[in-house]
Amino acid sequence: MKLKKTMGKLHLWLSLIAGTFICLIALSGSALVFKDEINRMLNADLYKATPGSAVSYQAALESVLAAYPQAEISRIYSPNEMSSEGIYTFSIKADRKSLMVYVDPGTGHILGTQSSADTLTGWLSDFHENLLLKEYNGRTIVGIIAIFFFLILLTGMFIWFPGLKNWARGFVIRRTTNQYVRHFDVHRVFGISWVPFLLVVSLTGFLFPFGKDILGAFNLKTSTSPSDKVLVAKPLPAGYIPLDDMIASIKKEMPDATITQIRMPKKAEAGKKEGVIEFRLSHQYDPSAASIGNARAWVEPYSGKVLAITDSVKDTSFASLYQTWLFPLHTGRIGGLVTQILYAIGGLVPTLLMVTGLVMMRLKQSRKKKSAASPAARKAAQPENLPQAQ
């Protein structure tokens, strides 16, 4: 009982310290489950593709460069990528601004641009990932809040456990007019029912900023990317070969794969070697089809030579599984609409738990005040079979 009381106090104080942030991050996460759908609904004109055969990747790229000749292109999202809805989407930096440029695959014409910082989904993403503190280690702060949440869940599970013989009682919401009992039961039942989901989300949220360092301490790799020494470009006066030729080289190695994303190398700093182009692909069953893909290929952009390929379908190492599953497990992109809805609902649960927990605390404090006022009031304020607050 002493251990349970100690766990109860730890559960309470962790919740009071981090509860508000946990709820806000979870609520923003619920909305972001449908990030792409929200963006398409609010910006329908950016997703009006002209019917017919799609222009090539190179043609789409040239269209963007014609409009933004000084732009630094960082990513190209394929029309085949789940969230693209058949549109080429370019992430670029132009005039010191980060922009998303949408290209009609039917004509190659630019449909419009967005500044991610000025969109609702962009703001939500920044809040969810950085608490709007990207320049002040916001990602690290969110990771710390995630581990607080993980510990709150673990202590809550310990407090909830009624014993092997009475485990079913932990899933009962009693019919009563007693406000404390009602909130206690809702808090307990909803908490334990959603705890598997919340444990996964909190742990993966913690691993995003800290996974590489923590797992690395146990000699566990979190990426299958080849060494930077291998991924070096050899510049030629003629410049890059067309993207479509690079894709053709990849298709020879992986004929069943679909391009989902292209990551262009950053501009080489003085004295440093130039990087290569990374292609992200999806094939067979892919839980990351809407994000990173389950295969990657690195291509030397001047010659079109495929320097390296990683494929989680064939590679079952820890690093491959970690890299493939971390993002979709955190975001719900693993089972289509059904899991998206479940994740969106799950993001509301921390707020329910916080509200019921605060009501329980207020009722308990009120009961203590009455008890301190008079012994008779103490007896009257103690309901029969009233569970003790944790």
PAMIKE-600261 format. One record per residue: residue in three letters; x, y, z of N, C-alpha, C in turn. Coordinates in pm, whole numbers, plus 50000, padded with zeros to 5 digits. Last residue first. Layout:
<volos>
ALAXYZXYZXYZ;...
</volos>
This chain:
<volos>
GLN494085085649388495495081749373496315094349352;ALA491495084949628492145091149510493605087249509;GLN489695055949726490685066149760491325071649633;PRO486185051749680487575047949650488525059249684;LEU483665047149917484325057149833485765053049806;ASN481915031750063482675025149957483365035249864;GLU479915059750141480175045450161480875039850039;PRO481495091550164480505082350106480905067850133;GLN482035114350401482685102050355481645092450298;ALA480625135150504481245137350372481885124850316;ALA479805127050755478775128850652479375129950513;LYS482235126850892481495114350876480465115450764;ARG482865154050879483775144150820483045131050795;ALA480875165451023480915168250878481805158150808;ALA481615156351273480325152251218480295154251067;PRO484085168851312484035154251303482735149451242;SER484645198051109483975191451222483975176451202;ALA486665207650933485735216950999485055210551120;ALA487965186550817488705194550914487795203850992;SER485995178150644486425169250751487155176850860;LYS485905199050466484725196050547485095187350666;LYS488445196550357488075208850427486875206550517;LYS488255171550236489195173450345488855185950426;ARG486405176650034486065167050138486965168850260;SER487875193949874486645198849936486245189850052;GLN489845176449787490225187949870489025193549943;LYS488255159149636488975153949752489385165349845;LEU487375176249436486395170049526487065164649651;ARG489835182449311489025193049373488025187249472;MET490595157249218491445164249314490665175149386;MET488505151749038488735143049152489555150049260;VAL489035172348853487755172248927487885163449051;LEU491515164048756491415176748826490125177548908;GLY490785139548631491765139748740491685152448822;THR489055148248431488525139748539489485139548658;VAL490945163348279489735169548336489195161348452;MET492855143848208493255155548286492045161948354;LEU491345125848059491995121248182492395133048270;LEU490605142347844489575136347929490175132048063;THR493155147247740492365158447793491255153347884;PRO493955121347657494675128247764493915140047823;VAL491975116247443491915109447573492715116647682;LEU492425126847198491505134147286491515128647429;GLY493965108947063494575121747099493705130247189;GLY492165088747002493135086647109493805099547154;ILE490915099546779490165098246904491125096847022;ALA493065097546599492455110646625491655110346755;TYR493505069946599494545078846650493975092746682;LEU491085061346483491455056846617492515066046679;ILE491305073446231490205077246320490535073346464;GLN493565059846133493575074446144492495079146242;THR492695033546125493695037246226493805052446240;VAL490805037045911490415031446042491405035546150;LEU492165046545685491205055145754490875050145894;GLY495305029045712494315036745639493385044545731;GLY497215018045878496045010045843494955017945774;ILE499275035045935499585020845922498395012545877;ARG499625061746037499625058745894499965043945869;GLY499795070546296498605063046258498525059446112;THR502075082946396501075091246327499805083846287;HIS503715063846512503415076146587502235083746526;LEU503925044446320503375040846450502985053146530;PRO505175058746110503775054546096503145050146228;PHE507815063546234506895074346195505445069546181;LEU508855036846288508745047446390507715057946353;TRP509155018146079507935018046160507775029846255;THR511615021545945510385019945868509135022345952;GLN513565023046144513455033846047512115033345973;TYR513174998246272513035010846345512755022346248;LEU513814980146068512464980246128512204993446199;SER516514987046025515544987845917514124988545970;ALA517664982146276517734995546217516684997346108;PHE517254954446306516604963946397516564977846335;SER516764938345983517574942646097516784952346184;THR515734928045751514914927145873515704930745998;ASP515644935645422516484937745541515594937845665;LYS513604932945240514644922645245515494923545372;VAL512054954545304511384942045271512374930345280;SER513724975945330513274969645453512504956745428;ASP516514983445155515164978145132514704970645256;THR518775005745002518354998745123516884995045106;ILE521415010244776519975007944793519765001144928;ALA523845031544616523425022744725521905021644727;LEU524385043544368525485041144460525115031144571;VAL523655042944042523035039744171524145035444267;LYS524615069043825524965056243885524275054644020;GLY524355093043703523165084743712523435071143774;SER526315112143684526475100243602525215091543599;TYR525455132343848526155136043726526285124143630;PRO524275121844083523455129543988524135133243857;GLU524195090344208525175100644174524575108844060;VAL521605081144428522085081744290523075093244273;TRP520255058244650521085070244637521765070144500;ALA517115047444762518195045844664518925059044653;ARG515085028844987515785041144950516885037944849;ALA511905017545114513155015245040513755028745002;ASN509545024245225510275013245288511535009345211;GLY508585058845294508795047345207509605036545276;ILE507895080745449509285079245409509535067845312;SER504835085545404505855093745469507225091545408;ALA502985067845318502585081945320503655090745383;ALA504215043345349503925047945213503565062745209;SER505015029045568505495042745555505165048945419;PRO504225003145551503545011545650503935026145639;ASP503834985045271504684995945320503915004445420;TYR504104955545089503414962345199504334972745260;GLN505604964944776504944954744857504194961744970;HIS507244997044802506854985044729506414974244827;SER508435029844753507515021044825507225008944738;LEU511285051644805510405043244725509515034644814;ARG513245080244765512495071644858511395064544779;PHE516455089344668515105086144623514445076944726;GLU518825114344700518195102844765516765101244715;ILE521725124944532520265125744542519715112844603;VAL524715135144716524005128744606522495129844629;GLY526985163044794526185151144821525455146044698;GLU530365173744759528965175144722528215161944745;LYS532685180245028532265173244907530765174444885;LYS533975212345134533305199545159532815193445028;GLY534975237245077535915227245125535295213645151;ALA531975253445150533345254845100534255244345162;GLU529175231245126529915242145187531345242145135;ALA526855223144876528095219644944528765232145000;LYS523425224144930524565230344864525815227544945;LYS521995191644982522195205545020523405211144945;PRO520335170944735521445173844828521505188744861;MET516825162344743517975168144675519085171444777;ARG514845135344754515525144944841516805149644774;ILE511705125444651513085127644607513685138344696;GLN509215100344700509835113044739511265113544687;THR508205077844579507315085744663507895099544694;ILE508255055444312508895067244372507865074844455;THR507745021244358507165033844316507855045344387;ALA509074989644244508995000744340508415013244275;ASP509594968944072508234969644128508034981544221;PRO512304970743993511254973243894509844974743953;MET515054979644102513814976944176512624979744086;GLU517034982543906517354975544030516094971344106;LYS515764996643712516464984343672516794975743794;LYS514905018543850513915008643809514564995643764;ILE517235033743867516695027443988515725016243952;SER517445042643604518515034443661518035026943785;ALA515145058143588515265046243502516355036843554;ILE515835078543758514745069443797514805056643714;MET517775091143603518145085343733517095075143777;ASP516185099843395517245089943367517725083343496;ASP514605118243526513965106443468514985095743433;LEU516345139043588515815130543696515235117543641;PRO519135142743361517705144143395517275134443505;ILE522345149543521521555143243415520085144543454;TYR523835180543624523035168543654522435162743526;GLY526695192143425525685192843529524945179743549;ALA528835193943258527515193143196526385193843298;PRO531115192943423530695205843364529275205443308;LEU530535173343719530965174143579530435187343521;PRO531315161344049530795171643958531405171043818;LYS530485134444202531665138544128531245148344020;ALA529165130044535529005132944392530345137244331;VAL528975104544774529695116444728529535118044577;LEU528435082944972527445091744908528085105044869;VAL530525071145102530035064844979529175074444899;LYS530855086545322532005085045235531615079045100;ASP528575083445467528705095645387529875094945291;SER527375049545455528325059545502528365071645409;PRO523795043745411525235040645397526095052145445;SER521095039845640521775048045539523245044345532;THR519585028045827520295019045736521035026745627;SER519365037546170519275040846028520085030845946;THR519885031446426518525035946397518355039746251;LYS521705005346592521605015546489520145018946462;LEU522844999246911521734996946819521655008546719;ASN524545000947129525074996347000523974992446902;PHE523445014247333523344999647338523794993147207;ALA523725039947255524465035947375524445020747394;GLY521865041547053523275040547017524135036347134;LEU519575046147193519755032947135521205030747094;ILE520145073247261519865063147363520115049147309;ASP520615086447015521615086747122521395075447222;LYS518265080946866519595078046811520655077246920;GLY516105090047032516305076046997517715072646951;PHE515475116447084516485109947168516845095747127;PRO513495126746913514695134846941515815127247011;PHE511905102146877512245111146766513475119746799;LEU511325090047121512425084847040512815094046925;PHE509065102947218510325104647289511515100547203;GLY507175093447040507415107847048508715111047119;THR507245066447106507755070546975508015085546972;LEU506085068747364507435063347348508025067447213;SER503535079447308504475086847394505905081947375;VAL502445059447142502575073147093503585081047177;VAL502505036747310503195036647180503455050947133;LEU500905045347523502295041447548503105041847418;LEU498455049147396499155060747449500615057647481;PHE497745022247332497925032347228498775043947278;PRO497555011347594498485005747493498795015747382;VAL495595028547727497005029047763497925022347661;TRP492915028647692493705035047587495205034647614;SER492025015547919491585010747787492445016347675;ILE493005030348133493565017048108493175011747971;GLY491475054548097492925054448103493505040848069;PHE488835046648110489345052047984490875051947982;VAL488835037348381488485028548270489025033748137;ARG489695059748540490345046748549490085038248426;HIS487955080448470489405082348462490115068848455;VAL485505068748534485775072848396487285074248375;ASP485855065148813485655053548725485945056848579;PHE486135091648903487175081848930487065070148832;HIS483705102848832484925107548766486075097848786;ARG482035087449003481805087848858483065092248785;VAL483025093049258483065079349206482915079249055;TYR482455120649277483825115749285483935101949223;GLN479665121849259480485127849155481925122649156;ASN477255098449303478435103949367479415108949259;THR475305085049183475165099549179476365106349243;THR476125057048971476035063649101475845078549081;ARG477205028948828476075038348823475885044248963;ARG480685024748748479515022548833478445033248813;ILE482395009948507481955023448543480645021848619;VAL485004986648506483594989148536483375003748571;PHE487524976548488486894980848362485414984148381;GLY488394966448726489084978248674488494983648545;ARG487144942948764486564954748829487204967648777;ALA488764924248645487594928848570486964941248632;TRP490674917448840491064926248730489874931948654;ASN490614902549072489624913349059489874922348938;LYS492664884649062491314879549086490244890049057;LEU494944901149026494544891448922493114886848939;GLY494494936049108494844922249141494304912649036;PRO493964960749006493194956549124493524942449172;PHE495874986248877495814971748887495124967149016;TRP496155014648890494885008548844494784993848881;ILE498795019348961497715023349052496415016049018;PHE500095009848731500385003848861499255006848961;MET499085027348537498835012848525499045005848660;GLY500165051448631498715049548626498335034848616;THR502865047248587502385048348725500875046548732;LEU502745046848302503245035348377502775035648522;LEU501775072748244501015060848204501445048448283;ILE503835088448343502475090048397501635077748366;LEU505885080348174505965076948316504605078448384;PHE504935091547932505185077147941505225072648087;PHE504975118547997503695112047968503835096847981;PHE507725122348020506855125048135505535117648117;ILE508385117547755508825107747856508075110047987;ALA507185140247637506755126747598507165116347701;ILE508685160847743507275159847780506735145947748;ILE511055155447606511035154247753509595153047802;GLY510235161347344510695147847378510675145447528;VAL509755188547367508625179547338509005165147372;ILE512395196947406511395199247511510195190047491;THR513515190447159514005183847280512995185247393;ARG512145208346996512005193946971512455185847093;GLY513035233247087511655229147109511435214247091;ASN515445247347091515405233047130513995228247162;TYR514775272046980515155271247122515015256847174;GLU513765272146731515095277846746515605277146889;LYS511215261646776512175254346696513595259246716;LEU508895265446929510205269446982511335262346907;LEU506375256046895506685269046833508035274446881;LEU506615230346987505935240147074506205254347027;ASN507535212146800508515221146863507925230846965;GLU505495195546707506875190546706507835198946789;HIS503155210246739503205196446784504645191446798;PHE503825234846619503455234246761503635220146814;ASP504305227046357505365233746433505085233146582;SER501775216746292502965208146289504095214046372;LEU500195239846313499935228346401501145219046407;TRP501305254846104501355259846242501155248446341;GLY500615238445888502015241545915502215246346058;THR497865239045899498545226345924500025228345952;LEU497445266345841496965260545966497715247745999;THR500255284445705499095275945693498705270245828;ASP502645297945717501415306045715500145297645702;ALA504685280245696504565287445823503255295145833;SER504585272045434504105262845537503905269845671;SER503315290345184504365291145286503875282845403;GLN502505277944864502155279945003503415281945085;THR501395283344525502435281244627501835283644765;GLY500065268244222500115278044330501215274544428;LEU500375253743994499025256344040498985267044149;ILE502455255543717502375257243862500945261143902;HIS502225230443460502095244243507501975244643659;GLY502145205143366503445210043411503405224343461;THR499785192743298500275203443210501715207743245;GLY499365171943477498815170843342499385181043246;PRO500385178543720501085168243644500575167043501;ASP500845210443841499845202043774500565191443690;VAL502565216144137502655215643991501625205843937;TYR503165237544405502305226844354502265227444202;VAL505565243744646505115247144511504375235144453;MET506095257344953505645245144887505055249344754;LEU508935275045089507675274445015507385260244969;SER510655295545301510375281545271508985280645209;LYS512685323445206511395318045252511285303345214;ARG514795335645088514875332945231513555328045291;ASP514175333844817514145346844884514055345245035;ALA513265300744864513435311544768513265324844841;LYS513385266944892513725279244962514015289844858;ILE510815241444856511935249644810512205261044908;SER509285212544773509655220344891510915228144854;PHE506755205244545508175208444563508345216644690;THR504635180644425504815190844528506305192744555;TYR502435170044178503845172044212503925183144317;ILE499485151944262500115164744232501615164044262;GLY498025130144351498335131044209499015143844166;GLU497855133544630496635133944549496945136344402;SER499825132844822499955142544713498715143844627;SER499795113045011499235125945050499205136044935;MET501055091144880499665090344926499035103944952;GLU502805096144577502825096344723501405098344774;ASN502615100044309502265086844359502235086144511;PRO503625124944261502155123444250501695109844302;SER506265129944505505745123944383504215124244380;TYR507875157944618506915147544655506205142744529;ILE511095167544657510055166444555509145154844597;ARG513105190244848512355177744832511335178944719;SER514705213344800515115203244899514395189944879;ILE516045237144588515005226944602515505216044698;GLU516485270044599517165257844643516075247544670;ALA516045293544331515535285444441516445273644472;GLN516485310144125517485310244232517095301144349;PRO514215307443960515555303443910516635302844018;TYR511275300043968512145303744081513585299844046;ALA510225293943722509525303843804510395308943918;ALA512025274943636511745286443549511075297643627;LEU511905256243836513135264043824512945276243733;VAL509375245443781509605252343908510845261243898;SER509855234143530508785243943545508985252143673;GLU511805215543587512155227043504511115238043513;LEU510275196943734511385204043796511755216643718;ALA508555187643536507995194543652509075202743722;ALA510445175343371509635186343319509025194443433;GLN511405155443541512315165743493511555177843442;TYR509175139443574509745146143690510635157643646;SER506855144843297507945138143366508415146043487;VAL503265147543317504565151943266505655145243349;ALA500835121743290501595131143371502895135043301;SER498005120243074499325115243114500095126043189;GLY494855131643217495765127943110497095123143164;PRO493395160643376493385146443336494355143843221;THR495025182443595494455180943461494505166143421;ALA494225185643939495085180043835494345178843703;LYS493985205644185493175203144065494075198643951;TYR495075213944423495045199444396494155196044275;LEU494825240044477496195235044461496225220344423;ASP492165244444527492685248544397494095243244371;ALA491745237244795491325228044689491925231544553;ASN492605242245064493315247444946493025238644824;LEU491165230045262491315244545272491955250645147;MET491325203145180490025209445195490135224745195;ARG494075198445188493375197745059492015204645067;ASN494525201545463495185210545369494495210545233;ILE493005180245563492675194045600493275203845500;GLU494375158445454492965160645419492535175045451;ASP496845161145580496755162145434495335165045390;LYS496105158045857496805169845806496625171645656;PHE494875140546026494215143845899494815156445837;VAL496575141046236496295127946175495665130046038;LEU496455166646332497475163746231497325149746171;ALA494505165146531494215172546408495185168746296;SER495935150346721494655145346668494305152046537;GLY498055167746776498315155146708497055149046648;SER496745187146921497295190846790497605178446708;LEU496205170947144495105176647065495585180946927;ALA498795165447238497925154547193496775159747106;ILE499675190947310500405183547206499535172347150;LEU497775196447509497865205047390498595197947276;CYS498305175947697496985177247635497055185447506;ILE500975181247767500605168247709499275169347635;PHE500735206447884501495204947760501145191847689;THR499225199548112498705209248015499415207847880;GLY500945180248249499615177048196499095186448089;ALA503345183848377503365182748230501995181348167;ILE502715188048652503845194948588503695195348436;LEU500565171448707500435185748731501525193648659;SER501685146448645500535151448568500365166448584;LEU503645144048838504035143948697502925149848610;TRP501965143849062502885154949041503395155448897;LEU500435119749030499795132849045500745144149009;HIS502395099849019501435101348909500805115248910;LEU503495103149274504315105449155503435107849033;LYS501305095749430501835109449439502695112849318;GLY501015069049348499915078549331500395092949336;MET503395057949432503115058549288502005068549259;THR502915059749707504035067049648503835068749498;LYS500775042149728500575056149764501675064849705;LYS501995018549653500895023549570500645038349599;LEU503795015649862504315017349726503235023249636;LYS502025012150072502905023750073503455026549933;MET500824987950000500005000050000500875012750000;
</volos>
